[in-house]
Amino acid sequence: MKNRIQRVEEAIKYLPHVRSFGVIGDPGCEGLGTYNMKVYAGALEESGQADMTLIVGDLVPTGTKAYYETICGITETIGKNDVYVLRGNHDTGEYQKYFGRQNYALICNGFAIVVLDNAMRCFEEEGLLLVKKVLALEEVRQAVLAFHIPVPNHFIQNAVSEEEFSKLQASYGPWKEKVAYLLCGHVHSCFVDQVDGIPFICTGGGGAMIEDVSESIRACDVNHHMIHFFMEGEKLCYQFTDIPEACYAGERKNPVIKERLEETVKGELMAHLKYLMFADRARRRGMDKIANLFEALADSEYRHARNFYSVMERPAAFSESVETFIPGEVFEYEHIYKTMADYAKEENAPLTRQAYEGALAAEKVHARLLKEAGDMESFQIDSVYVCPICGYLMTGDGVKERCPVCGGPARQFKEF
């Protein structure tokens, strides 16, 4: 089986078959948990449509063998094309053992990519000399200069110094017209700017959680994404592509894995609930340290459940997601909960009957509120109240002195 990750040995490598490449930024600097790696897996699949993939740094949270082996294993299994890597500030340790040279160039069909290591916020002399050498080649008519940490720009302050950028400018200066793009990662967002008259593209949405990076670049306006570069005639062009939340379906197609994941999610959520209920009992007895422990255990089990569920989840697009939850709520109160309440009555099981009838009343409110929230932009309810005794949901004018289902007092309602 061919290796996907290309360990680069020579300073200049010729790839005459490559006329397109995908770019993924910062897949692993916040950790290699399943929830984040699902985004990276989706980015690898999307980037697989190109002739090769370039990861612009921060594959791992820190450069230990275990993290490198994990990210390499995921990449080799899911990657669809040759994957090249440049070093980010988190890619410490034995980076060269896994990926080879830290400064190198790829001479492709119609363009060149010069990979530069500035992970320590400075451009190495080896890389600067390589820029000169590659741009001086007659066959190189346009090039992408790729590095991890941004150069000074109009959007963010998190960049190398002006002095360091001037070194890079000096290296490409005589052939500036050949520099088609400056490309970087590091920032967990994306933006496009003009720097020294050259298009400057920043992308860091290949796995790490998207962050607010400035007043004009907010997390709520940016999705996880990758970039496609491609030749259009004689010109190298690019296009951002969002990575949907329903990305990477490979493993949930295996029926055995899917069944086991569903069982595991149920087990983890049951443990989550058991720990929370014990924490409540401990808190009532004034045993705060024990309660803290069990609340932490409960949160850990929830995170486990989220990771397992994320592998098999295939949500609708966010703007369409709210309405997909309504049928389940309606089915519960019209069929499952009503049927079970009636059965419990016949079987002289009053507590079971009470639990189902109370939940049935709440599920009706759930469905109504979800219908209102279907148009997310016009949803106006600021506060929602939950009865901690039975779970009934109330809003605004619907809040009474006591819960209409179980009679719990308003002073105990939990406000969201």
Stockholm file with secondary structure:
# STOCKHOLM 1.0

chainA/1-416         MKNRIQRVEEAIKYLPHVRSFGVIGDPGCEGLGTYNMKVYAGALEESGQADMTLIVGDLVPTGTKAYYETICGITETIGKNDVYVLRGNHDTGEYQKYFGRQNYALICNGFAIVVLDNAMRCFEEEGLLLVKKVLALEEVRQAVLAFHIPVPNHFIQNAVSEEEFSKLQASYGPWKEKVAYLLCGHVHSCFVDQVDGIPFICTGGGGAMIEDVSESIRACDVNHHMIHFFMEGEKLCYQFTDIPEACYAGERKNPVIKERLEETVKGELMAHLKYLMFADRARRRGMDKIANLFEALADSEYRHARNFYSVMERPAAFSESVETFIPGEVFEYEHIYKTMADYAKEENAPLTRQAYEGALAAEKVHARLLKEAGDMESFQIDSVYVCPICGYLMTGDGVKERCPVCGGPARQFKEF
#=GR chainA/1-416 SS CCCSBCCBCSSEEEETTCSEEEEECCSSTTCCCHHHHHHHHHHHHHHTTSSEEEECSCCSSSCCHHHHHHHHHHHHHHCCSEEEECCCTTCCSSHHHHHBCSSEEEEESSCEEEECCCTTSSCCHHHHHHHHHHHTCTTCCCEEEECSSCCSCSSCSCSCCHHHHHHHHHHHGGGGGGEEEEEECCSSSEEEEEETTEEEEEECCSSSCCCCCSSSSCGGGCCCEEEEEEEETTEEEEEEEECCTTCCCTGGGSHHHHHHHHHHHHHHHHHHHHHHHHHHHHHHTTCHHHHHHHHHHHHHHHHHHHHHHHHHCCCCCHHHHGGGGHHHHHHIIIIIHHHHHHHHHHTTCHHHHHHHHHHHHHHHHHHHHHHHHTSGGGCCCCCEEECTTTCCEEEGGGCCSBCTTTCCBGGGCEEC
#=GC SS_cons         CCCSBCCBCSSEEEETTCSEEEEECCSSTTCCCHHHHHHHHHHHHHHTTSSEEEECSCCSSSCCHHHHHHHHHHHHHHCCSEEEECCCTTCCSSHHHHHBCSSEEEEESSCEEEECCCTTSSCCHHHHHHHHHHHTCTTCCCEEEECSSCCSCSSCSCSCCHHHHHHHHHHHGGGGGGEEEEEECCSSSEEEEEETTEEEEEECCSSSCCCCCSSSSCGGGCCCEEEEEEEETTEEEEEEEECCTTCCCTGGGSHHHHHHHHHHHHHHHHHHHHHHHHHHHHHHTTCHHHHHHHHHHHHHHHHHHHHHHHHHCCCCCHHHHGGGGHHHHHHIIIIIHHHHHHHHHHTTCHHHHHHHHHHHHHHHHHHHHHHHHTSGGGCCCCCEEECTTTCCEEEGGGCCSBCTTTCCBGGGCEEC
//
